Amino acid sequence: MSKQGNIRISSENMMPIIKKWLYSDKDIFLREIVANGIDAITKFKKLVEMGEAESDNSEYCIKISLDKDAKTLSVEDNGIGMTADEVEKYITQIAFSGAADFLSNYEKANGDGIIGHFGLGFYSAYMVSENIEIFTKSYQKDAEGVRWESDGESVYTLEEYKKEDRGTKIVMHISEDEKEFLDEGRIRSLIDKYCSFMPYNIYFNFTGKDDKPLNDTYPLYLKDPKECTEEEYKEFYRKTFHDYHDPLFWIHLNMDYPFRLKGILYFPKVKNKTELERGHVKLYCNQVYIADNIKEVIPEFLTLLNGVIDCPDIPLNVSRSFLQNDRQVQKISRHITKKVADKLTGLFNNDREKFIQCWSDVSVFVKLGCIKDEDFYNKVKDIIIYKDLDGVYRNFDEYLKFLHPEKEDQKEEASKEDSTETKTEKEPETIYYVSDEAGQAQYISLFRQAGLNALVCDTFIDTHFISYLEYKEPTKMRFLRIDADIDAALKSETTNSDDTKELTEAFKAELKNTTIAVKAEKFKTTEVSAVINVAEFSRRFGEMNAFYGLAGADVDRDMTLVLNLSNPIVQAFMGLDEEKRKFVANQIYYLAMLSYKKLSSDEMKDFAESSNCLLENYINK
């Protein structure tokens, strides 16, 4: 035997789920109730436009009021209102969408501006209320007012009620455990958070003509970019994000196809160079706030920005708190990323001076974007600029031309040759860089004396970024920090390790640090006795571990003490007695280490003692 029937949902079982699990934050109830009021007004306006209803020319608005003595919070609209039958239909049937029903009944009315979809928003008020009353009157001629009341369980009361004007008033009797929602400051903050840009004026504790709405019904992001002034953009930024530092620049998003999307993304100044602050990209749907930094729409690296994005076509889940992941969302995300890349490229090409001025603030964001998003990297790789030791900013190709101007002539000659000629695969260019100009001053001095230059890579992300560049462009570049090796240009001649073996072994035998390797090279300068070199790969690996808080974060693995054979002290080393050798070897080591990093506590104690000995000998000489 086969049988069909309708699945029935009991409100006794449903309400605890709605109260506890449907919404992530209790305070979202106010957004839902106000949004329902906005929908009611929008529906009435559409009926007026279609000639189905008559307007009384009163201001469309939402009035929110608080009565601490009665422990009630009320939200009132002058929208379409409801009859008794409609109250039974839309309120007593959980998840029956009045918005969907309205659009199916009035096919001529498009859904623009109508927020509701699922018919659950009203019930969010029970998260903070022990009892709710509805006072409503339909726009329909000769309609009677209605009062509905329920504690959210299975029983409700529905009766006639004398109400003069059309619209609906929701009166929430706040429960004892939720007294915070009887605080005026708390309610104002919720209106500011959730209702700032709703399309009809919102008043709080309305008293008369002089009251000012708490929201902006036509925010700047909805306007045509051509109509917006620079001061308006800055004022909107200050008001929305409470940041009184002017933004560097901004992107105004404005499109209607293949999806509707409007918004403004701001590039803020970095307030703290050592700690990058997370921004706030506020997502709206039909001017209703959804959430900050929704990862499906806003790629992770863009959350360093501040901004407002409004997308009516965005597919929300039932609680209007999260997105349903689909291709439309991916398209929106890609479009936003493209617009950011286009803005940066346009600034680089059209106003290089401003681009350079902003670079210190946006470089971390751009580099993080490249690492996180390959498409973004491909769009912006040619506009990434690097500062050299002279303080000059160039992109990578410009820097290579600066280093090797003679190669440009060779390229021109090569282009004239037969294209069928077999060409040897070229070696990647070695690019030297510094990560701490003050701490690596000795190495920089050696470089400058040799006529060499280097890039300054001093943000926390640069170690990751240069590794990413090497991965993306393995035949084009490789990076070495200037303390990773002794460039040929720093040497006066090539040194054979066999010729210096006796010196390096004798020197190492006297060192208190028994783990460090020792080698010798003949530098062009005579002033420096030794430097510390650390293998690039080992140091980067250690820094990466340290960044992620992993074990084994020893950044000094594969450390080498490089003696300078041109230095008089090193030259005299082998002629010293054993006591002096030990003293000189360790003093040279400490001096080299101090140019590389801080000494350990034991090393610092030993260095201080040996330095005092030198002073005593100098005074007593």
C-alpha positions, 0 to 999 in steps of 0.5 A: 500500500502506498500513501502520500501526505504533507510533512508537518513542522511543529512550532514547539520543535522549530522555535528552539532551533530558530532561537539557538541555531539559526542566527549567529548573533542575537543582535541580528534580530533588529536587522531582521525586524527593520528589514521586514518593515523596509520590505513592507514599505517597498511593497506598498510603493510598488503597488502605488507605482502599478496603480493598485494603491493610493499614496497619502504622500506621507514620509515612508519611514521606520520608527524604533522606540524604546520603553524601559519601564514597560521593557519593550522595544518597538519597530513600526513601519507605514508600509503595506500592512496586513489583514487578519487572514494575511497575519494568519498566513505569514506570521503563524506559518513558519518559513512562509515568505510574504515577499515571495508570495507578493511577487507571485501575486503581482507579476508586474512588480520586479523584486528589486529592493525586496529583501525577504526570501525565507519568511523566518526573519520575524521569528529572530525577535524571539531570541530576545523576547519573551512575548511579541505583539503585532499591531497592523492594518492593511492598505486595502480599503475598509480594512480593519486593524488587527492585533496578534500576540504570542510567546513563541510557543504553539499558542497565539491570540488574534483579534480586531484592533482599532488602528488609524493608519496603515502599516505594522508595529512590532512590540517586543517584550524583552526577556529578563535575560536580555536587558542589554536590549533595553539600553538606548546606547546599545540600540543606537549601536545596532541601528548604526551597524545593521541599518546605516544604509537602509533605503527609508529613514529610520528614527529612534524614539521619534518625537516630531519634525526636528528628529533626524534619521539615523541612516543614510538612505542614498549612500555614496556608493550608490551614486554615479562615480562621476557625480562624487567629489574627492571630499565626499569620498573622504567624508564617507570613509571617515563616517563609515569606518571612524578613521580620521586618517584620509585614505590613500585612494579608492575604487568605486565599483559600479556595474549592472551586468552580468550581476549588480554590484556597487561599492567603494573599496578604500586603501587605508594608510598603514598606522603601524608598520610592524603590525598590519591591521585587518580592515573591514569590507562590509557586505550589503544586500539591497542596503541591508548589512550582511557581515564583514569580510565574507571570504567567499566574496572578499578574497583574504588579501582584500580584507586588509582594505576598508570598504562597502560592497552592495550586491543584490544578486548575492545568494544568501543562506536562510539566516542572511548571515552567510553565503550559499557558495555558487558560481555567481559568488566566484564571479563577483569575487574575481571581478572585485579582484580585477578592479583592484588590479586595474586601479593599481595598474592605472595609478602606476601608469598614469601617476607614478609619483603618487604610486611610489608615495603610496607603495610603503602602505600598499606593498604588503597588501599587493605582495600578499595578494600575489601569493594568495591569488595567481591571477592577481599576480599575473595582473600586477607583477609588472607594477611591483616596485622595489626600493634600492639602496639609493632610495630609488623605486623601480619595477624588476625589469627597470632594475635589471636595466639599471644594473646592466645597461650594457645588456640592452645593447646586446639585446638589440644586436641579438634581435638582429640575428637569425631567429633559428640560431640555437640559444643557450638557456640563460642563468637567473639573475642574482639579486642582492637584498637587505632586510635591515638597513641599520643592522646590515650597515657593515655589509651595505658599506662593503657593497657600496665600496664595491659599486654594488647595489641591492634591494630593500626588502624589509617588511615581514612578508618579503621573505615569503614574497621573494621565495614566491617570485623565485618559484614563479620565475625560476629562470629569471631571478634568484635572491640573496641577502647581502650577508649570504655570500661574498660577491666576486666584486667584493674580492680583490682576487679568487682564493683557493681554500687549500692555500688558506687551510692552515689559517682557517683550521688554526683560527677555528681551533681557538674559537669558543664557538665550536660549531661555526665554519671558517673560511678566508677570502681576500677582500678589496677593503682592508678595514674589515677583519671578518664577516658572517655569512649564512646560507640563504636557504637555511636562513629563509627556512629558519625565518619561515619556521619562526614566522609560523611559530614552528620548532627548529626555527634556528635562523643561524644554521650553516653560519660561516665566519669569512676572514679577510686576508687583506686585513692586517690583523688576520695577516698577523694571526699565524705569527701570534703566540697561543694566548694571543691567538685565542684572544684575537680569534674570539675578538674578531668573531665577536666583532663580526657577529655584532655586525650580523646580530646580537650576541648571546648573553654568554658571548656578550659577557665574554666580549665585555671582559675582553674589551675591558682588557684591551682598554686596560692594556691601552692605558697601561701601555 
